[in-house]
């Protein structure tokens, strides 16, 4: 395929499979955190640091290698991403891994996800049919979110069926990642968009899209921060609030947030990107408020569970709309020669949103109980969302949607 040419439907499906599995592998350990904490006698701070480790490694990978797929081609970067994720997953499949091994596995998973994000999304966007230009970016966001939801659900189900099977989900995932590598290896090698030698460079954004990028990045940050509360902390919260809850309960609630998010992205294209961001932020604020309410001491376990589930559903819808809106706005504006690099820059904000709440909770939990620290961070997030809700609709970087500056292959 020459630069600027459209890819095939096969390319679209392979990209979707890779993003799905990389995201699933990175998130599948979430329901097991309480079990790891008990087994290895890990402190609350260490547990939140363990969750944040993959984010802390993912962001440098995006910064250093985000533009690599524009210069080297999508295929070699995706193979490297799958390799890192496979080794990281394999470490979790070792029963005697220990705390150091858990951190090493999380770091490798983060590097793999960081490497694969820009290349995978670029691969899919380039495969969008001319008659449905939004298909690639929408399929990419859905694949990414569905994978993040499927990972915890799968792990929760397997470990519920066999309480001693903490390593089984990871063994199975290694096999699936190998199959993904075979699919990518079979792709036709694409000519890179740039002919210059690649070197690590900090992400940069063209000046015509600077303010659009910043609004989308902050929207995405807040959306993924709300989601990060569920992904990192819900297992411990569920164990504290819901007596007798197990890995399947927390895995299903975590997965439900992400599956609902993915489903909402199927209908999101009927909205303008800015409208999707504004509506999504409003629902994220409601979800955060409901999550706060579910932890009121006067509530019984059944009421707390109902509120937690409603909070999960509301957050899922809000995340799906805001995430899609942010991605679609930047997809429209991005020049093809910089697609992987700018996508990686945008995902730096998204991954920071995933990790910041966990790190903040870990630091605050050194002085307060974990549940109180979680609620404090959730309250701060709620206030930030409320403050930013008007921005996507009221701060006009272009006068009309039809006048958005777009880049085509001819511009390159």
DOSEFI-351509 format. One line per field, with one value per residue (C-alpha): x, y, z; residue number from 1; residue in three letters. Coordinates in steps of 0.001 Angstrom, whole numbers, plus 524288, in hexadecimal, padded with zeros to 5 digits. Layout:
BEGIN
c1 <- (X,...)
c2 <- (Y,...)
c3 <- (Z,...)
n <- (NUM,...)
res <- (ALA,...)
//
This chain:
BEGIN
c1 <- (80000,8056D,804D8,7F745,7F0CF,7E564,7E787,7DF1F,7D441,7DDE6,7E70D,7DBD8,7D873,7E693,7E899,7DC30,7E096,7EDE8,7E870,7DE3A,7E825,7F273,7E825,7E29D,7F01B,7F338,7E6B1,7E414,7EAEB,7E178,7D84E,7E3F7,7E9AF,7E36B,7E879,7F63A,7F5C0,7F214,7FB49,8075D,80371,8043E,800E5,7F62C,80060,807ED,7FB7A,7F7DA,805E2,804EB,7F8EC,7FF59,80BF1,806BE,801E9,80F19,815BE,80B72,80CE5,81BC2,8198B,80FDC,8191F,82518,81EFB,81204,816D4,81E7C,81363,81336,82188,82352,815D1,80A8C,80E20,81B66,816A3,80A96,812EF,81BC2,80FBF,80A35,8177A,81866,80A63,80C8D,8187D,81188,805BD,80E95,8146A,806CC,8052C,8106A,80AC2,8171A,8182C,81940,8176C,822FD,81D99,81034,8164F,81EB4,812C4,80AEB,8160D,81791,808DF,8094A,81448,80D06,80088,807F3,80ED8,80287,7F8DB,7FD2B,800D0,7F452,7EB1E,7F25A,7F163,7E2AB,7E011,7E73B,7DE4A,7D1BE,7C971,7C7A4,7B8F4,7BA51,7C62D,7C372,7C34E,7D1D1,7D2B0,7C5C3,7C991,7D6BD,7D0DA,7C6B9,7D11F,7D9BB,7CEBB,7C8AF,7D5EB,7D791,7CA46,7CBF4,7D8C0,7D322,7C6B5,7CE98,7D7BD,7CC92,7C528,7D0D2,7D535,7C748,7C60D,7D317,7D7D4,7E5A6,7E656,7EC8E,7F678,7ED53,7E7AB,7F554,7F9BC,7EE08,7F0B5,7FEB4,7F978,7EFF5,7FABF,802F3,7F784,7F6BD,80526,802C9,7F7BA,80029,80BB1,802CA,7FF69,80538,81099,80C6A,8159B,817E9,81231,81F52,82C5B,834CF,83BCD,833A9,83885,8315B,82AE3,8217D,81375,80FC4,802C9,800F5,7FD1A,7EFF6,7EAEB,7F180,7E563,7DCF1,7E751,7E804,7D946,7D8A9,7E440,7DE38,7D104,7D79A,7DFB1,7D38B,7CC4B,7D740,7D967,7CB40,7CD4C,7DA23,7D2E2,7CB60,7D6A7,7E07D,7D88A,7CB41,7CFD3,7D446,7C85A,7BF20,7C5CF,7C44B,7B648,7B079,7B257,7B682,7B8E8,7C288,7CAAF,7BF19,7B6F8,7C1A9,7C5A7,7B7B4,7B5E9,7C2EF,7BFFA,7B244,7B7AB,7C02C,7B661,7AC2A,7B658,7B91E,7AA98,7A846,7B2E3,7AA8E,7A060,7A9D4,7AC2F,79E9A,7A419,7ADC8,7BAB9,7B914,7AB20,7AFB8,7BA3F,7B0CC,7A649,7B082,7B689,7A919,7A67F,7B412,7B0F2,7A448,7AB61,7B584,7AABA,7A3C7,7B065,7B23F,7A440,7A61A,7AFEE,7A766,7A82E,7996C,796F4,79587,79D2C,791FF,78FB6,79E48,79F27,793D9,799FE,7A74D,7A19E,79A2A,7A6A1,7ADE4,7A3AA,7A335,7B1F7,7B291,7A950,7B05D,7BDA3,7B949,7B400,7BF0B,7C9A7,7C3B9,7C1C7,7CFCD,7D551,7CC9C,7CF94,7DE37,7DCD3,7D638,7E0E7,7ED0B,7F5D2,7F892,80757,80614,7FAA7,801AF,80962,7FDC5,7F55B,8001D,800A1,7F1F0,7F2CB,7FD18,7F217,7E8F8,7F2A0,7F61A,7E7AA,7E7CC,7F3AB,7F24A,7E6AB,7ED72,7F9FB,7F281,7EAB7,7F72B,7FD9C,7F1A0,7EF9D,7FC68,7F4D8,7E6B4,7DFC8,7DF71,7D0C1,7D151,7DCC2,7D53F,7C975,7D1F6,7D80B,7CAC1,7C576,7D0E4,7CE66,7BFEA,7C32B,7CCDB,7C2C3,7B84E,7C1DD,7C5AB,7B837,7B56D,7C289,7C081,7B3DB,7B6C3,7C514,7C434,7D0EF,7C9AD,7BD12,7B5C4,7B7DB,7B83D,7C3B4,7CCC7,7DA36,7DC30,7E7E9,7E7A3,7F1DB,7F3B5,7F834,803B6)
c2 <- (80000,80D37,818D0,81E39,81246,80B9B,7FE91,7F266,7ECF0,7E262,7ECF8,7F308,7E632,7E2D1,7F038,7EE83,7E124,7E652,7F22F,7E99E,7DFC2,7E9B2,7F0F5,7E457,7DFA4,7EC9F,7EC96,7DE49,7DE5B,7E864,7DEB2,7D796,7E33F,7DFC9,7D1C5,7D671,7DFDA,7D522,7CAE9,7D39A,7DC36,7E874,7F5E3,7FE69,807E2,7FCFD,7F7BC,804D1,80662,7F8FE,7FD44,80A12,80346,7FFDA,80DCE,81313,80A76,80C76,81B41,81B2C,810F2,81A0F,825A8,81E70,8157D,81BD4,82069,813F9,80E0C,819FD,817EA,8091A,80499,7FF22,7F0B5,7F04A,7F92C,7F0B4,7E468,7EAC5,7EEC9,7E0FF,7DB99,7E488,7E1B7,7D327,7D2E9,7DB55,7D249,7C66A,7CBBF,7CBF4,7BDC3,7B9C5,7B5E9,7B9C8,7C711,7CF1E,7DDD1,7E12E,7D855,7DEC0,7EC1D,7E728,7E139,7EDBE,7F5EE,7ED2D,7ED5D,7FC30,7FCF3,7F3AE,7FB96,80849,802DE,7FD21,8083B,81201,807A8,7FFD2,80B69,810F2,803A8,80385,811B6,80F95,8040D,80C0C,80B85,818B1,817B7,81594,81DC9,81C97,80DA8,80BB9,814FE,81035,801E8,804EC,80B6F,8009C,7F5F7,7FCB0,7FE6B,7F0F8,7EACA,7F252,7ED28,7DF42,7DD5B,7DF00,7D769,7CC00,7CBB1,7CCBF,7C1A5,7B867,7BAA7,7B905,7ABD3,7A79A,7AF24,7AA2D,7AE6C,7BBCE,7B8F5,7B22C,7BE94,7C38C,7B6B3,7B723,7C56C,7C252,7B8A3,7C2AA,7CCF1,7C33D,7C1B2,7D07D,7D116,7C730,7CF9C,7DBD2,7D49E,7D0B2,7DEC4,7E467,7ED5B,7FB6E,805F6,80FB1,81D3C,823D3,8205D,82651,81E2E,81CDE,821BA,823EA,83153,83803,83899,844D9,849D5,8526F,86052,8603C,85592,859D9,85E31,85344,849AE,84F8C,84F03,840F5,83D2F,842E6,83CBE,82F9A,8314A,83397,8284E,81EA4,823E5,820B0,81359,811CA,81282,80650,7FEE5,800E5,80222,7FBA3,7EDFE,7F32F,7FC04,7F0D5,7E85B,7F31F,7F6E8,7EA21,7DF20,7D276,7D803,7D03A,7D1D4,7CF40,7DA34,7E45D,7DF48,7E07A,7EE43,7F2A6,7EBFC,7F1B1,7FF8D,7FCAF,7F47D,7FF40,80928,80138,7FF8C,80E30,810A5,8096E,81442,81F73,82298,828BB,833A4,83E4A,83BB2,8477B,843B6,835FB,83B9C,844C1,83A71,8307D,83990,83C56,82DCC,82B9B,835BE,82EB9,821B1,82736,82CCE,81FA4,818A7,821FC,81F6B,810A0,81185,818BF,8116D,811D2,8097A,7FAC9,7F18E,7EF9D,7FE3D,800AD,7F63F,7FC3F,809C3,8044A,7FD4D,80985,81170,80796,80847,81722,81825,80E60,8166B,82307,81D2A,81778,82460,82D05,82392,8221F,830D9,833E1,82990,82D25,83BAA,83922,82EA2,83875,84285,839EE,839BE,82BC2,82D72,82FF7,8270F,81D6E,8281A,830FD,82569,82192,82F78,82F48,82242,827AA,82FD0,8240F,81B1E,825E3,8265A,817C3,81899,8257B,82167,814E3,81C12,826C0,81CBD,8156E,821BC,82602,81842,819CB,822F5,81E87,81164,80CCC,80E99,81C8A,81FAE,81A52,822C0,82ED7,82D12,82A2D,836DF,83E90,8381B,83B9B,849F3,849F6,843FB,84DD4,858FF,85431,85014,85D30,85DDA,854C1,85BAC,869BB,86B1D,86BDC,86902,868DB,8702C,864D1,8561D,85620,85F81,8568A,8563C,8488A,84207,83881,83028,83ACE,84425,83B78)
c3 <- (80000,7FC6E,8055C,80612,7FFF0,8065A,80CE9,80C56,814D5,81909,81DFC,825AE,82C6B,82F7E,83587,83D8E,8426B,8468A,84DC6,85468,8594F,85D74,86552,86B16,86F1D,875B0,87DDB,880C9,88DF8,893E3,89AE8,8A0D3,8A818,8B546,8B3D0,8B082,8BBEF,8C575,8BFAE,8BFB1,8CB65,8C2FF,8C88E,8C2C9,8BD7D,8B6C6,8B0B1,8AABB,8A622,89FC6,8984B,8944F,89019,882BA,880B6,88514,87AEB,87071,86FFF,86DBC,8631C,85C8C,85DE9,858C4,84EA2,84B0E,83DC9,83AC4,832D8,829E7,82679,827BC,8239E,82BA1,82AD6,831D9,83CBA,83F08,83F82,849AE,85191,85189,8557C,86165,86575,863C2,86C9D,876B8,876A3,877A2,88438,88A4C,88622,88F2D,89C68,8A3DA,89D4C,8A9D8,8AB41,8A27A,897F2,898E1,896C7,88B8B,88507,8866E,880DE,874F6,872B8,8735C,86974,86074,86151,85F2D,85339,84D59,84F81,8452D,83B21,83D07,83C3A,8306D,829BD,82BBC,82818,81B3D,8184D,8196A,80CFF,80646,80814,816D4,81ACB,8295D,8295A,82C3D,837CE,83D79,83BF7,8423D,84E46,84FA7,84E91,85898,86270,8603F,862A5,86F52,873AB,86ED9,87631,88404,880AF,87B4E,886FE,890AF,88A2C,88969,8976F,89C6B,895BC,89B7D,8A758,8A555,89727,898F7,88E45,88496,87E4B,87B61,87561,86C41,868EC,864FF,85B05,85585,8546D,84CAF,8433A,84235,83EBD,833D9,82E65,82E7E,8287E,81D48,81A0F,80DBE,8115E,80F97,80B06,81624,8149B,816C3,810C4,81B63,82591,831C2,83ED4,84BB4,84BA4,854CB,84FC6,84853,8433C,8371C,83ADD,83376,83C86,84933,850BE,84B76,84FF8,85DA5,85F99,85AB8,8633E,86FA6,86C92,86AA0,876EC,87F34,878CD,87B11,888E2,88C25,8862A,88D6D,89A55,89667,89021,89B05,8A751,8A5BE,8A9D7,8B711,8B82D,8B51F,8BF48,8C98B,8C65C,8C160,8CB12,8C4B8,8B71F,8AEE6,8A2B3,899C5,89FF1,89EBD,89160,88C56,891A6,88BF4,87F1D,87E9F,87EC3,872F9,86B5E,86CD6,86882,85C48,85943,85A40,8502D,8462D,846F0,8499E,83B12,83A5E,842F1,83F9D,846A7,84F98,85316,85689,85F5F,86669,868A5,86C9F,876BB,87C98,87E4B,883F5,88E61,8919B,8925F,89BC3,8A464,8A4BE,8A834,8B391,8B807,8B79F,8C2AE,8CC7A,8D95C,8DB52,8CF49,8CFD6,8C722,8BD70,8BBC4,8BA81,8AFF3,8A840,8A8CF,8A516,89943,894EB,896B9,88E60,8838F,883A2,88396,8786A,86FF9,8735B,8708F,8638E,85E83,8637B,85F00,8517B,8501E,853CE,84AA9,83F2F,83FFF,83F7F,83504,82BFA,82DFD,82D7C,82154,81CA3,81DB9,82C65,82FC1,838AA,83F8C,84254,8467C,85000,85542,857A6,85EA5,867D2,86DAF,86DDD,874C5,87E57,881AA,8847B,88D5A,894B4,89D36,8A180,8A4E9,8AC29,8B3E2,8B754,8BCAC,8C44F,8C9B5,8D120,8DA27,8D843,8D68B,8C861,8C6DF,8CC1A,8C32E,8B78F,8BAA3,8BC6F,8AEF5,8A906,8AEBC,8A904,89BD6,89C9C,89EEF,8939E,88A64,88E62,88C0B,87E73,8794D,87281,86B83,85FC6,85BFF,86004,85C42,84D86,84688,83987,8363D,8303C,83014,82136,82192,82941,8230A,81DC6,817CF,80C96,8061E,7FC12,806B0,8097D)
n <- (1,2,3,4,5,6,7,8,9,10,11,12,13,14,15,16,17,18,19,20,21,22,23,24,25,26,27,28,29,30,31,32,33,34,35,36,37,38,39,40,41,42,43,44,45,46,47,48,49,50,51,52,53,54,55,56,57,58,59,60,61,62,63,64,65,66,67,68,69,70,71,72,73,74,75,76,77,78,79,80,81,82,83,84,85,86,87,88,89,90,91,92,93,94,95,96,97,98,99,100,101,102,103,104,105,106,107,108,109,110,111,112,113,114,115,116,117,118,119,120,121,122,123,124,125,126,127,128,129,130,131,132,133,134,135,136,137,138,139,140,141,142,143,144,145,146,147,148,149,150,151,152,153,154,155,156,157,158,159,160,161,162,163,164,165,166,167,168,169,170,171,172,173,174,175,176,177,178,179,180,181,182,183,184,185,186,187,188,189,190,191,192,193,194,195,196,197,198,199,200,201,202,203,204,205,206,207,208,209,210,211,212,213,214,215,216,217,218,219,220,221,222,223,224,225,226,227,228,229,230,231,232,233,234,235,236,237,238,239,240,241,242,243,244,245,246,247,248,249,250,251,252,253,254,255,256,257,258,259,260,261,262,263,264,265,266,267,268,269,270,271,272,273,274,275,276,277,278,279,280,281,282,283,284,285,286,287,288,289,290,291,292,293,294,295,296,297,298,299,300,301,302,303,304,305,306,307,308,309,310,311,312,313,314,315,316,317,318,319,320,321,322,323,324,325,326,327,328,329,330,331,332,333,334,335,336,337,338,339,340,341,342,343,344,345,346,347,348,349,350,351,352,353,354,355,356,357,358,359,360,361,362,363,364,365,366,367,368,369,370,371,372,373,374,375,376,377,378,379,380,381,382,383,384,385,386,387,388,389,390,391,392,393,394,395,396,397,398,399,400,401,402,403,404,405,406,407,408,409,410,411,412)
res <- (UNK,UNK,UNK,UNK,UNK,UNK,UNK,UNK,UNK,UNK,UNK,UNK,UNK,UNK,UNK,UNK,UNK,UNK,UNK,UNK,UNK,UNK,UNK,UNK,UNK,UNK,UNK,UNK,UNK,UNK,UNK,UNK,UNK,UNK,UNK,UNK,UNK,UNK,UNK,UNK,UNK,UNK,UNK,UNK,UNK,UNK,UNK,UNK,UNK,UNK,UNK,UNK,UNK,UNK,UNK,UNK,UNK,UNK,UNK,UNK,UNK,UNK,UNK,UNK,UNK,UNK,UNK,UNK,UNK,UNK,UNK,UNK,UNK,UNK,UNK,UNK,UNK,UNK,UNK,UNK,UNK,UNK,UNK,UNK,UNK,UNK,UNK,UNK,UNK,UNK,UNK,UNK,UNK,UNK,UNK,UNK,UNK,UNK,UNK,UNK,UNK,UNK,UNK,UNK,UNK,UNK,UNK,UNK,UNK,UNK,UNK,UNK,UNK,UNK,UNK,UNK,UNK,UNK,UNK,UNK,UNK,UNK,UNK,UNK,UNK,UNK,UNK,UNK,UNK,UNK,UNK,UNK,UNK,UNK,UNK,UNK,UNK,UNK,UNK,UNK,UNK,UNK,UNK,UNK,UNK,UNK,UNK,UNK,UNK,UNK,UNK,UNK,UNK,UNK,UNK,UNK,UNK,UNK,UNK,UNK,UNK,UNK,UNK,UNK,UNK,UNK,UNK,UNK,UNK,UNK,UNK,UNK,UNK,UNK,UNK,UNK,UNK,UNK,UNK,UNK,UNK,UNK,UNK,UNK,UNK,UNK,UNK,UNK,UNK,UNK,UNK,UNK,UNK,UNK,UNK,UNK,UNK,UNK,UNK,UNK,UNK,UNK,UNK,UNK,UNK,UNK,UNK,UNK,UNK,UNK,UNK,UNK,UNK,UNK,UNK,UNK,UNK,UNK,UNK,UNK,UNK,UNK,UNK,UNK,UNK,UNK,UNK,UNK,UNK,UNK,UNK,UNK,UNK,UNK,UNK,UNK,UNK,UNK,UNK,UNK,UNK,UNK,UNK,UNK,UNK,UNK,UNK,UNK,UNK,UNK,UNK,UNK,UNK,UNK,UNK,UNK,UNK,UNK,UNK,UNK,UNK,UNK,UNK,UNK,UNK,UNK,UNK,UNK,UNK,UNK,UNK,UNK,UNK,UNK,UNK,UNK,UNK,UNK,UNK,UNK,UNK,UNK,UNK,UNK,UNK,UNK,UNK,UNK,UNK,UNK,UNK,UNK,UNK,UNK,UNK,UNK,UNK,UNK,UNK,UNK,UNK,UNK,UNK,UNK,UNK,UNK,UNK,UNK,UNK,UNK,UNK,UNK,UNK,UNK,UNK,UNK,UNK,UNK,UNK,UNK,UNK,UNK,UNK,UNK,UNK,UNK,UNK,UNK,UNK,UNK,UNK,UNK,UNK,UNK,UNK,UNK,UNK,UNK,UNK,UNK,UNK,UNK,UNK,UNK,UNK,UNK,UNK,UNK,UNK,UNK,UNK,UNK,UNK,UNK,UNK,UNK,UNK,UNK,UNK,UNK,UNK,UNK,UNK,UNK,UNK,UNK,UNK,UNK,UNK,UNK,UNK,UNK,UNK,UNK,UNK,UNK,UNK,UNK,UNK,UNK,UNK,UNK,UNK,UNK,UNK,UNK,UNK,UNK,UNK,UNK,UNK,UNK,UNK,UNK,UNK,UNK,UNK,UNK,UNK,UNK,UNK,UNK,UNK,UNK,UNK,UNK,UNK,UNK,UNK,UNK,UNK,UNK)
//
